[in-house]
Every structure is written in C-alpha cells, then in structure tokens.
Amino acid sequence: MAYKDIGFEIKDKVAYITLKREPLNVLNIAMMKEISHVLDGLAGRDDLCALAFKAEGKAFSAGVDVGEHLGDKVHEMILVFHGLFRRMDKLGLVSTAAVQGAALGGGCELAVYCDLVLASSKARFGQPEIQVGVFPPIACLAFPRLIGRKKALELCVTGDMIGAEQAGDLGLVNKVVEPDQLDHELETLLNKLRSLSPLVLKKTREAFMAGLQDRAETGLDEIEKIYLYQLMKTRDAEEGLKAFLEKRKPNWRNE
C-alpha cells in the first residue's frame, strides 16, 4: 500500500517508518492513521527484530496538529495518537528512533518512547504543550520512568527545550552523533539487532518491561481521562490552543 505522509519498508528483518510530511512532519490524524495501519500490519510477524522510526525534512516532528485539538476532533486525535503507543507496546519489537532535527510535543513523545534513541547533535527535544494550555500525556507517562520525577516534571511544566547532549545526559537519548553520521549509526545499531534471534529479542524486551513492573496501560487510561474529560473542558485549554492558531498571546482566566 502506498502512503501519503510516511514511507514504509521492511529491509533485512527491520521495519522502517519514515515521517515524510515535510518540512516539520506535523502529526495529523490522517498521518497517524497511516502509521497505525503499518503497525497493525506488523502484528503477528515473527521474522522482525526491530522497528525503526526516521524522518525527512528539517524536523523529526514538530508535534501533533494543534488545530485537531479543538472541538470534536480532540477525542479522535487523542485516541489515534495514543493508539500508536499502544500498538508499539503490543508488538513488542525493540523500537528505535533516529532524530535528525527538532522533536517537539507529540514528536518528542514518539521519539523518546522508542526503546533506543539516536540523535544528531543538532536535534532538539521539548514538550511545549503547557504554553498553549494543555499537557503532554505520553510525556507524563514516560518521562518519570526514563529520567526521574523532578526533571521530568520540570520539562512538562515549563515547556523548556533541551539540546541533544542534555537529552543524552538525562537518559532520553542513547547516543548523540554528528549529523552526517546519524544514518550510519542507526544501521550499525540495527545490524547488531539483526545478528540476534528475533524471538529472543522480543522475550528479552518482555522480561525487561516485566522487571520494571510498569503498568503503563493503566497509567495511560487515567491520563486520557484527565486530558479529555477535565482539561479539555476548561476555558483555558481552549484559549491556549486558539491563541496559538491565531498567533497571539493567550489570555488565561484560570477557568
């Protein structure tokens, strides 16, 4: 099947998904459904050793389409977006991301949720959602498990952007490389995985997650309820999102 906003190929036991909605690879519902379709098609395959996310353009992804956070769209948007992570977990493949540029908002969440992350020295990471009146659900779920409570909360409540080196120091990124070495480093990593048993890799990842005693699905259910049925019913959430789209400063009312 041909896709409009992503590239997809399976090459030597690795499934590659490339974000191709240039220049910023903003994740809209249609694009995320394409990714979901690919992930669904990988279910049940026992010959794959890894899943690899890449991107074309100057940004890995600038996030989820803000316009689809408003009105009736938000429920579909959240369920489709979170469906990506539920599908990744269900697949159980070791997932990798090669981040060549900015990974912000939902783009940051997609990148760092992957098991292994490589980043160009030019990459940037951040969760700016708080600045437009919402919060990042997946980051709220994943960041405390990846980098610890205090820095995780700081990034979520300030919306600060950090560079690749700091992301590496915090543990959001496995390795930082020069931009022209990113593809090579990704293939080096994937070749290590290719040399191993796909079955044993899956079982190792399964055991690793069991060892964390991580009830991620339960946590995401609770986060979704807060986002959809509390946050999105506030006037400030609507105001922040509209202000972003209208390119003006939001007028917070704390209501």
C-alpha positions, 0 to 999 in steps of 0.5 A: 500500500502506498502512503501519503505522509510516511514511507514504509519498508521492511529491509533485512528483518527491520521495519522502517517508518519514515515521517515524510510530511515535510518540512516539520512532519506535523502529526495529523490524524490522517498521518497517524492513521497511516502509521497505525495501519503499518503497525497493525500490519506488523502484528503477528510477524515473527521474522522482525527484530526491530522497528525503526522510526526516521524522518525527512525534512528539517524536523523529526516532528514538530508535534501533533496538529494543534488545530485537531485539538479543538472541538470534536476532533480532540477525542479522535486525535487523542485516541489515534495518537495514543493508539500508536503507543499502544500498538508499539507496546503490543508488538513488542519489537525493540523500537528505535528512533533516529532524530535528525532535527527538532522533536517537539510535543507529540514528536518528542513523545514518539521519539523518546518512547522508542526503546533506543534513541539516536540523535544528531547533535543538532536535534532538539527535544521539548514538550511545549504543550503547557504554553498553549494550555494543555499537557503532554500525556505520553510525556507524563507517562514516560518521562518519570520512568526514563529520567526521574520525577523532578526533571521530568516534571520540570520539562512538562511544566515549563515547556523548556527545550533541551539540546541533544547532549542534555537529552543524552545526559538525562537518559532520553537519548542513547547516543548523540552523533554528528549529523552526517553520521546519524544514518550510519549509526542507526544501521550499525545499531540495527545490524547488531539487532539483526545478528540476534534471534528475533524471538529472543529479542522480543522475550528479552524486551518482555522480561525487561518491561516485566522487571520494571513492573510498569503498568503503563496501560493503566497509567495511560487510561487515567491520563486520557481521562484527565486530558479529555474529560477535565482539561479539555473542558476548561476555558483555558485549554481552549484559549491556549490552543486558539491563541496559538492558531491565531498567533497571539498571546493567550489570555488565561482566566484560570477557568 
